[in-house]
């Protein structure tokens, strides 16, 4: 098997060699074109724009020093223009200059964030201020994302995550889905670094959905690879490889050699985690060969690093050390502090295993110097941790303890992994010098942090109108009963006094009995009033619940409709912006007198307007559908396409629930009969039935997922339509826990529910049963406890009288 893989690598490298050289040449040509444009540019604003594009291009090539210098030139020109007193009344020109300056400041921050993080943050904060001043929300969102990246490099993951959230909120506000996908992906990376793999997967899935929606293959492949890492980190290696192979297929189709190399690199990492070390070595070697053809020093450094890690795990420390030295050589070519630090650290740990403690100390000290130089506390903590480990190995326990405490002092409180390792080493070190008090304290902190890695807090709000009312009624009845008992006790005392004082006479006895009768009558009347009030309140509550259940379907749809309506609105915005730019180009061509180009541009504008009209009508259809659903049911039947109706409510129900519970995910399967045809029904009512069944299905699979011990469980909801000679069938199935046989005959009873308090009214299935029955149809159930539930709606093709 391995020999076949090696042969495949040889053939494959020969194939992608041309792709790699072509891609590297294309990137270089872009830079050369921008440099030539810069030489020919006359206007300062044009020069700044080209300098900004050139700085971004340099950054893509990992030429960060060139990117930094180019951004500085753009800044100097922008400041020069803005300081000119002659433009103070030219608002449009000032706006343009400020936009260009903010972009240059962002480029400076992006070029320097891992070497001069504080300077980068200052630059980005200035850009943020400018973008806010000119009300450029897209610019603000972009700046927040770069700030998040700076904090990520500094090891401050909480601040990084908060800035990504700010960026996402703004992009959602302005419906900029083209930028939103990549920010969601980056947010997922931070969650992954914080060990929040569920949140990481959620962000990635959102980004993947956007990528598919926008047909953005770059975003699709990035998120597929991101999913691969998330699955890998939770031990689901087959799912990891499956996602990586999907990405590889797209990269091969596009002849994208960088993407192909990246995917083989990721597959190698998965093999490494799965302890398939020979396969890991093959994949990383393949990635390295492709990357050498491309010539990107950073990627070559990464491949050598992973090969070193694999060889180290195989116990081949001399070759691992040699590959790490090669990685260091390429990291130094770009003066990339991030990878230089990582390689110094790797060489340090390999030297420990080779018992070369002097060289281990040397490399950890070099890593520490880099961490201090760029003021990165995370890098410093890792370096101190390595130094402590070496000193403990050398028998210098007290010096080792000092370094470990320094590591803890500079480590962020949320960096559980580093703290975990430091306290574990400290526990053993203190015990070695018989300092059992500190050893015990270190052990306690180690256990506490260890628990923090695996513990997640969950909160749940529980409110329910019916239960609250029942509680109040019971309390009222109890109070009435207590009052009655008290009155009876008083009456009994009086009666006893009357017996003891019988000599008082018949008249007194008559008065006492009359008084007792009056008291009992009064208390009974109060109790009857309380009971009647309770009954009236319960009837009112029942009516409210029935109405609430009807309106709940609209509530379930709202979030889904919001999701659906974003799509056409986004197209309208995008085509409007493109049309505006085309009009500006048309004006320029008119000035030149190029009428052929003007006609071509006008045709493009016409096409854009047609697309705007198409997507505007789509949004209008969605709104009309929502209004139709929200109107009171008139009882009028109409011809309805059940396939279309069922598919729409499936998506709207799913997205509605996802909006309420971000962690909720499910596999959706559809099998619609193309020959189903239309049927005469009240569409709002049948839609409410379908929505209710989908909502119950999603709830069932989510409950099983939440409480299931199996990591392999995949929540799945399927729907199938079928036409027979006499009826149309809608079959909705979930792989939840099923319905126990002892309650199966109760599920259509009003107010019966198996859901916890606050999760359901118990009216959904009862109302669904009545609606289907009123259409002359039936609802059938098949279920297996712990396995599945299947509801079948049968509607007669020829309507029967109910």
Secondary structure, DSSP 8 states (H G I E B T S, - for coil): -HHHHHHHHHHHHHHHHHHHHHHHHHHHHHHHHHHHHHHH--SHHHHHHHHHHHHHHHHHTT-HHHHHHHHHHHHHHHHHHHT-GGGTT-HHHHHHHHHHHHHHHHHHHHHHTTTSHHHHHHHHHHHHHHHHHTT-HHHHHHHHHHHHHHHHHHT-HHHHHHHHHHHHHHHHHTT-HHHHHHHHHHHHHHHHHTT-HHHHHHHHHHHHHHHHHHT-HHHHHHHHHHHHHHHHHTT-HHHHHHHHHHHHHHHHHHT-HHHHHHHHHHHHHHHHHTT-HHHHHHHHHHHHHHHHHHT-HHHHHHHHHHHHHHHHHHT-HHHHHHHHHHHHHHHHHTT-HHHHHHHHHHHHHHHHHTT-HHHHHHHHHHHHHHHHHTT-HHHHHHHHHHHHHHHHHTT-HHHHHHHHHHHHHHS-TT-HHHHHHHHHHHHHHHHHTT-HHHHHHHHHHHHHHHHHHH----------HHHHHHHHHHHHHHHHHHHHHHHHHHHHHHHHHHHHTGGG-HHHHHHHHHHHHHHHHHHHHHHHHHHHHHHHHHHHHHHHHHHHHHHHHHHHHHHHHHHHHHHHHHHHHHHHHHHHHHHHHHHHHHHHT-HHHHHHHHHHHHHHHHHHHHHHHHHHHHHHHHHHHHS------EEEEHHHHHHHHHHHHHHHHHHH-TT---EEEEE--TT--EEEE-HHHHHHHHHHHHHHHHHHHHHHHHH-S-TT---EEEEEEEE-SSEEEEEEEE-S----GGGGGGTTSTT---S-TTS--S-HHHHHHHHHHHTT-EEEEEEETTTEEEEEEEEESS----
